[in-house]
């Protein structure tokens, strides 16, 4: 009997030991599961803190005036009012080059270019289409400084960034990248007046009608000529900043004009039109202000060997690239001035040789990379 009791006691003890072991195993498993959950929560918290820190750092950088760009899915449109001359084509090419660079770097998702016929109605249609597409920014080379205001205001009301450049607009809220056209007109006209001794007959070649560059340059020309009553404007020719149009315009009137001492060009891409018109008539080419085109510079360099003297000036068609980068900067929250100025390139007699390696159809103009824009436009 006692033996049976001892055996029963041993069996009970073994059963209790197994139960205890089983309970211990369950407790350990639960503990491991709880630890894993805790670690996952900690990782999520850490990731969130890192994101907050990155956003805070970016905000601090923006506040400190950083010009760094970040990846974005922006779409940027170019509304170009006119495509009918060398200058505008080079401008569009520079915009395209910058847009492709921005796209390859991931700063923008895409871009679109629309070229017009120099009419307000066509450009209004361009901008309306960009609004419907929901682009993030529109770079505008305008056909008019005011006639586009209603449609541009609609775009800005939709949150679209507007960057007007070269031929700008007059509308609050839009960013502008302008040239000091009046000063350019004054500078080249003063050169002409001094070169012809303050008297003589001149032709003025006008640019695209109604555009801000033509209006500003013409104002600068007249600011100077009004001071010299012995300088006579023999004719004004609508050249549209194009060599062929300029040549035709001069040929239509040249036989009825007195001897011409100088031609003050608009300086888009019209100077060779003047040269070709006079040479085709077997006439000596008068002092003609150059336009920084490869064709004129090479002609000038050859004529300079025989003593021909002038100066050359033009705006920078690479401003198309500049406008693209300014739009990207604005979309990135970079501190961008509301109104900016673009540089001119003046070429003097002793500088011709520096530009004789330009390719046919090219206008002297530095490429406006983002770094160039930051240094020369955003930080003026």
C-alpha positions as CSV (number, residue, x, y, z in Angstrom):
1,X,0.0,0.0,0.0
2,X,2.7,2.4,0.9
3,X,4.6,1.5,-2.3
4,X,1.5,2.2,-4.3
5,X,1.2,5.6,-2.5
6,X,4.8,6.4,-3.3
7,X,4.4,5.5,-7.0
8,X,1.3,7.7,-7.2
9,X,3.2,10.6,-5.5
10,X,6.0,10.3,-8.0
11,X,3.5,10.3,-10.9
12,X,1.8,13.4,-9.5
13,X,5.2,15.1,-9.1
14,X,6.2,14.3,-12.7
15,X,2.9,15.6,-14.0
16,X,3.3,18.9,-12.1
17,X,6.8,19.3,-13.5
18,X,5.6,18.9,-17.0
19,X,2.8,21.4,-16.5
20,X,5.2,23.9,-15.0
21,X,7.6,23.4,-18.0
22,X,4.7,23.9,-20.4
23,X,3.6,27.0,-18.6
24,X,7.1,28.4,-18.7
25,X,7.4,27.8,-22.4
26,X,4.1,29.7,-23.1
27,X,5.3,32.7,-21.0
28,X,8.6,32.9,-22.9
29,X,6.8,32.9,-26.3
30,X,4.4,35.7,-25.2
31,X,7.4,37.7,-24.0
32,X,9.2,37.4,-27.4
33,X,6.0,38.4,-29.3
34,X,5.6,41.5,-27.2
35,X,9.2,42.5,-27.7
36,X,8.9,42.3,-31.5
37,X,5.8,44.5,-31.5
38,X,7.6,47.0,-29.3
39,X,10.6,47.1,-31.7
40,X,8.3,47.6,-34.7
41,X,6.7,50.6,-33.0
42,X,10.1,52.0,-32.2
43,X,11.2,51.7,-35.8
44,X,8.0,53.5,-37.0
45,X,8.6,56.2,-34.5
46,X,12.2,56.6,-35.6
47,X,11.3,56.8,-39.3
48,X,8.6,59.5,-38.5
49,X,11.1,61.5,-36.5
50,X,13.7,61.3,-39.3
51,X,11.0,62.5,-41.8
52,X,10.1,65.3,-39.5
53,X,13.7,66.2,-39.1
54,X,14.3,66.2,-42.9
55,X,11.3,68.4,-43.4
56,X,12.4,70.7,-40.6
57,X,15.9,70.9,-42.1
58,X,14.4,71.7,-45.6
59,X,12.3,74.4,-44.0
60,X,15.3,75.8,-42.1
61,X,17.3,75.8,-45.4
62,X,14.5,77.7,-47.2
63,X,14.4,80.2,-44.5
64,X,18.1,80.6,-44.7
65,X,17.9,81.4,-48.4
66,X,19.0,78.1,-50.0
67,X,18.8,77.7,-53.7
68,X,19.0,73.9,-53.7
69,X,16.5,72.1,-55.9
70,X,14.6,68.9,-55.0
71,X,12.9,66.2,-57.1
72,X,9.4,67.1,-58.2
73,X,6.7,66.1,-60.6
74,X,6.1,69.5,-62.0
75,X,5.0,70.3,-65.5
76,X,6.2,73.6,-67.1
77,X,4.8,75.2,-70.2
78,X,6.4,77.7,-72.6
79,X,4.0,80.1,-74.3
80,X,6.1,81.8,-77.0
81,X,4.3,84.5,-78.9
82,X,6.5,84.4,-82.0
83,X,8.8,81.9,-83.6
84,X,9.7,83.6,-86.9
85,X,13.3,84.7,-86.3
86,X,16.7,83.4,-85.4
87,X,16.6,84.9,-81.9
88,X,13.3,83.3,-80.9
89,X,14.3,79.9,-82.3
90,X,17.5,80.0,-80.3
91,X,15.5,81.0,-77.2
92,X,13.2,78.0,-77.6
93,X,16.2,75.7,-78.1
94,X,17.7,77.0,-74.9
95,X,14.5,76.4,-73.0
96,X,14.3,72.9,-74.4
97,X,17.9,72.2,-73.4
98,X,17.3,73.4,-69.8
99,X,14.0,71.5,-69.6
100,X,15.6,68.3,-70.7
101,X,18.3,68.7,-68.1
102,X,15.8,69.5,-65.4
103,X,13.8,66.4,-66.4
104,X,16.8,64.1,-66.4
105,X,17.7,65.3,-63.0
106,X,14.2,64.6,-61.7
107,X,13.4,68.3,-61.0
108,X,10.4,68.3,-63.3
109,X,8.2,65.5,-64.8
110,X,7.6,67.1,-68.1
111,X,7.4,70.3,-70.2
112,X,5.4,71.6,-73.2
113,X,6.2,74.3,-75.8
114,X,3.7,76.2,-77.8
115,X,4.8,78.8,-80.4
116,X,2.5,81.5,-81.7
117,X,2.1,83.8,-84.7
118,X,2.7,87.0,-82.8
119,X,-1.0,87.6,-82.2
120,X,-2.7,88.1,-78.9
121,X,-5.6,85.7,-79.7
122,X,-3.2,82.8,-80.4
123,X,-1.3,83.3,-77.2
124,X,-4.6,83.5,-75.2
125,X,-5.5,80.1,-76.6
126,X,-2.0,78.8,-75.7
127,X,-2.4,79.9,-72.1
128,X,-6.0,78.6,-71.8
129,X,-4.8,75.2,-73.0
130,X,-2.1,75.2,-70.3
131,X,-4.7,76.0,-67.7
132,X,-6.9,73.1,-68.8
133,X,-3.9,70.8,-68.6
134,X,-3.1,71.9,-65.1
135,X,0.5,72.8,-65.6
136,X,2.4,74.0,-62.6
137,X,4.1,77.0,-64.2
138,X,4.0,78.9,-67.5
139,X,7.0,80.8,-68.9
140,X,5.6,83.5,-71.2
141,X,7.3,85.6,-74.0
142,X,4.4,87.9,-74.5
143,X,2.8,89.4,-77.6
144,X,1.5,92.3,-75.5
145,X,2.3,93.7,-72.1
146,X,-1.3,94.0,-71.1
147,X,-3.7,92.3,-73.6
148,X,-3.0,88.8,-72.0
149,X,-3.7,90.0,-68.4
150,X,-7.2,88.4,-68.1
151,X,-6.2,84.9,-69.1
152,X,-2.9,85.1,-67.1
153,X,-4.9,86.2,-64.0
154,X,-7.1,83.1,-64.5
155,X,-3.9,81.0,-64.5
156,X,-2.6,82.6,-61.4
157,X,-6.0,82.1,-59.7
158,X,-5.5,78.4,-60.4
159,X,-2.2,78.5,-58.5
160,X,-0.1,78.4,-61.7
161,X,3.3,80.2,-61.4
162,X,3.8,82.8,-64.2
163,X,7.3,83.8,-65.3
164,X,7.2,86.5,-68.1
165,X,10.5,87.1,-69.8
166,X,12.1,89.0,-72.6
167,X,8.8,90.5,-73.8
168,X,7.1,90.8,-70.4
169,X,3.7,91.7,-69.0
170,X,2.4,94.3,-66.6
171,X,0.4,92.3,-64.1
172,X,0.8,92.1,-60.3
173,X,1.7,88.7,-59.1
174,X,3.6,87.6,-62.1
175,X,7.4,87.2,-62.0
176,X,9.2,89.1,-64.7
177,X,12.6,88.8,-66.3
178,X,13.2,91.9,-68.3
179,X,16.0,93.7,-70.2
180,X,16.6,97.4,-69.8
181,X,15.6,98.0,-73.4
182,X,15.6,101.7,-73.1
183,X,19.2,101.8,-72.0
184,X,20.2,99.5,-74.9
185,X,18.5,101.8,-77.4
186,X,20.2,104.8,-75.9
187,X,23.7,103.2,-75.8
188,X,23.7,102.1,-79.5
189,X,22.1,105.3,-80.7
190,X,24.7,107.4,-78.8
191,X,27.4,105.4,-80.5
192,X,25.9,106.1,-83.9
193,X,25.5,109.8,-83.2
194,X,29.1,110.2,-82.0
195,X,30.4,108.2,-85.0
196,X,28.6,110.4,-87.6
197,X,29.5,113.6,-85.8
198,X,26.0,114.5,-84.7
199,X,24.5,115.0,-88.1
200,X,23.4,112.9,-91.0
201,X,20.6,110.5,-92.2
202,X,19.7,107.4,-90.4
203,X,17.3,104.4,-90.8
204,X,15.7,102.9,-87.8
205,X,14.8,99.2,-88.0
206,X,11.9,98.3,-85.8
207,X,11.2,94.9,-84.1
208,X,8.0,92.9,-83.7
209,X,5.1,95.3,-83.5
210,X,3.6,95.9,-80.0
211,X,6.2,93.9,-78.2
212,X,7.9,95.4,-75.1
213,X,11.4,95.2,-76.5
214,X,10.5,97.2,-79.6
215,X,8.7,99.8,-77.6
216,X,11.6,100.1,-75.1
217,X,14.4,100.2,-77.7
218,X,12.6,102.7,-79.8
219,X,12.0,105.0,-76.8
220,X,15.8,104.8,-76.0
221,X,16.6,105.6,-79.6
222,X,14.4,108.7,-79.6
223,X,15.6,109.8,-76.2
224,X,19.0,110.3,-77.9
225,X,17.9,111.5,-81.3
226,X,15.7,114.2,-79.8
227,X,18.9,115.8,-78.5
228,X,20.4,116.0,-82.0
229,X,18.3,118.0,-84.4
230,X,20.8,117.6,-87.2
231,X,20.3,113.9,-87.3
232,X,17.4,113.0,-89.6
233,X,15.4,109.8,-89.5
234,X,15.1,109.1,-93.2
235,X,12.9,106.1,-92.7
236,X,11.6,103.5,-90.3
237,X,11.5,99.9,-91.4
238,X,9.5,97.1,-89.8
239,X,12.2,94.3,-89.6
240,X,10.5,91.9,-87.2
241,X,14.0,91.1,-85.8
242,X,14.5,89.0,-89.0
243,X,17.2,89.4,-91.7
244,X,15.0,88.6,-94.6
245,X,12.1,90.8,-93.6
246,X,14.6,93.7,-92.9
247,X,16.3,93.2,-96.3
248,X,12.9,93.4,-98.1
249,X,11.8,96.4,-96.1
250,X,14.9,98.4,-97.0
251,X,14.9,97.3,-100.6
252,X,11.4,98.6,-100.9
253,X,12.4,102.2,-100.0
254,X,16.1,102.5,-100.6
255,X,15.9,104.1,-104.0
256,X,13.8,107.0,-102.7
257,X,16.1,107.8,-99.7
258,X,18.9,110.3,-99.4
259,X,22.4,109.0,-98.7
260,X,22.3,107.0,-95.5
261,X,25.0,107.5,-92.9
262,X,23.9,104.8,-90.4
263,X,21.3,102.2,-89.6
264,X,20.1,101.7,-86.1
265,X,18.9,98.1,-86.0
266,X,16.5,96.6,-83.5
267,X,19.1,93.9,-82.7
268,X,17.1,90.8,-82.9
269,X,18.7,89.1,-86.0
270,X,18.3,91.9,-88.5
271,X,21.7,93.3,-89.2
272,X,22.6,91.1,-92.1
273,X,19.3,92.1,-93.7
274,X,20.7,95.6,-93.8
275,X,24.0,94.5,-95.2
276,X,22.4,92.3,-97.9
277,X,20.1,95.1,-99.0
278,X,22.8,97.6,-99.6
279,X,25.2,95.2,-101.1
280,X,22.6,93.8,-103.5
281,X,22.1,97.4,-104.7
282,X,25.9,97.8,-105.2
283,X,26.0,100.4,-102.5
284,X,28.4,100.8,-99.7
285,X,27.1,99.5,-96.4
286,X,26.7,102.4,-93.9
287,X,27.5,102.1,-90.3
288,X,25.2,99.4,-89.1
289,X,24.7,98.4,-85.5
290,X,25.3,94.7,-85.2
291,X,23.1,92.0,-83.7
292,X,25.6,89.5,-82.3
293,X,24.7,86.9,-85.0
294,X,27.5,84.7,-86.3
295,X,26.8,86.0,-89.9
296,X,27.2,89.7,-89.0
297,X,30.2,89.2,-86.7
298,X,32.0,87.2,-89.5
299,X,31.1,89.9,-92.1
300,X,32.2,92.6,-89.7
301,X,35.5,90.9,-88.9
302,X,36.3,90.8,-92.7
303,X,35.2,94.4,-93.2
304,X,37.3,95.5,-90.2
305,X,40.4,94.7,-92.2
306,X,39.5,97.6,-94.4
307,X,38.7,99.9,-91.5
308,X,34.9,99.3,-91.1
309,X,33.9,100.1,-87.5
310,X,30.8,99.6,-85.5
311,X,29.5,98.0,-82.4
312,X,27.2,95.0,-81.8
313,X,24.7,94.3,-79.1
314,X,21.9,91.9,-78.4
315,X,19.8,90.4,-75.7
316,X,20.6,86.8,-74.7
317,X,18.4,84.2,-76.4
318,X,19.5,81.8,-73.7
319,X,17.1,83.6,-71.4
320,X,14.7,80.8,-72.4
321,X,16.8,78.5,-70.3
322,X,16.9,81.2,-67.6
323,X,13.1,81.3,-67.5
324,X,12.8,77.6,-67.1
325,X,15.2,77.5,-64.2
326,X,13.6,80.4,-62.5
327,X,10.2,78.6,-62.7
328,X,11.7,75.5,-61.2
329,X,13.3,77.6,-58.4
330,X,10.0,79.2,-57.6
331,X,8.2,75.8,-57.4
332,X,10.9,74.7,-55.0
333,X,10.3,77.6,-52.7
334,X,13.5,79.4,-53.5
335,X,13.4,83.1,-52.6
336,X,13.1,84.6,-56.1
337,X,12.8,88.4,-56.8
338,X,9.5,89.4,-58.3
339,X,11.2,91.5,-60.9
340,X,14.6,90.5,-62.4
341,X,16.9,91.8,-65.1
342,X,18.6,89.9,-67.8
343,X,22.1,90.7,-69.2
344,X,23.0,92.2,-72.6
345,X,26.1,91.2,-74.6
346,X,27.9,94.2,-76.0
347,X,30.7,93.5,-78.5
348,X,33.2,96.3,-79.3
349,X,35.6,96.6,-82.2
350,X,38.5,95.0,-80.4
351,X,36.4,92.0,-79.3
352,X,35.3,90.7,-82.7
353,X,37.9,87.9,-82.7
354,X,36.4,86.4,-79.5
355,X,33.1,85.5,-81.3
356,X,34.2,84.4,-84.8
357,X,33.8,80.8,-83.9
358,X,30.0,81.0,-83.6
359,X,28.1,78.5,-85.7
360,X,25.9,79.7,-88.6
361,X,22.6,81.0,-87.3
362,X,23.9,81.4,-83.7
363,X,23.7,84.5,-81.6
364,X,26.4,85.2,-79.1
365,X,24.9,84.2,-75.7
366,X,26.1,82.4,-72.6
367,X,24.2,79.3,-71.7
368,X,22.1,80.0,-68.6
369,X,22.6,76.9,-66.4
370,X,20.9,76.9,-63.0
371,X,24.1,78.0,-61.4
372,X,24.4,80.9,-63.9
373,X,20.8,81.9,-63.1
374,X,21.4,81.9,-59.3
375,X,24.6,84.0,-59.6
376,X,23.6,86.4,-62.3
377,X,19.8,86.8,-62.0
378,X,18.5,85.6,-58.6
379,X,21.3,87.2,-56.6
380,X,21.5,90.6,-58.4
